[in-house]
């Protein structure tokens, strides 16, 4: 959530999230001691050739995943950050408290959380859903923070997401090009119709320089290099109809 730019957010999906870091949850002393022990494990074993140190975190993130998936995640962890950086992030996350910011959210919000979550307690998902006005809370029957595609909860997650976004009546291309803004989709639709950057685009409230700037961003987001490639991709996904 970006401070000071609430209008930039049209829809919000939070899966396995939290508004309070573990140091802000009024945990009993023994629980806090356990979390401090995890910090030490990160500092001493995150980058170790012995994977047993990291196994604790792998099983917390995905306790019901296959052994192969757990091993793969275990091997991936030291590649994502150094031990020092990982420990710093873990400790910084403990101090997070965005409850006030959550109350200020005014866009449609979907909150999903595993009922048996080991990494982030289920209650934290309920708390953040209760803070965001009008949000929808969906419990998922899983213990995995990182769900696997072969478990039922993953299918339920996708169903809830598809029902939530794009909303009914969304403009053409909203589902096919979720990374584009509404303005960028409108420009892409004009491009797909074969319109240029001059008078025709003016009918859609765009001027030449504005269109050129949008086109640069659009091509970057689509991963295309030129107008013909963009046209083919856009028409293939339903844009460009006059």
Number of C-alpha atoms within 10 A of each C-alpha: 12 8 6 7 8 13 9 11 13 11 15 16 16 15 18 21 20 23 20 18 18 21 18 13 14 9 12 8 9 9 13 15 12 11 18 14 12 19 21 14 17 25 19 15 18 27 20 14 11 10 17 13 19 24 18 15 20 24 20 17 21 22 21 18 20 11 11 9 14 19 16 12 18 21 17 12 18 19 11 10 14 15 22 15 13 19 20 14 13 17 18 12 15 15 14 15 17 15 15 11 14 17 14 12 20 17 17 18 20 21 23 23 29 25 18 16 23 17 19 21 19 21 14 18 25 18 16 22 26 16 18 22 16 14 19 15 19 19 18 23 17 22 24 26 23 20 21 17 10 9 14 13 19 17 15 15 18 11 11 15 15 12 10 17 17 16 13 8 7 11 12 17 21 17 15 14 18 12 13 19 15 16 12 18 22 20 23 29 23 22 23 24 16 14 15 13 19 13 12 14 17 13 9 11 9 19 15 14 11 12 21 14 11 21 20 12 13 21 16 11 12 15 11 14 11 11 15 13 14 21 21 13 16 23 17 12 14 13 22 21 10 7
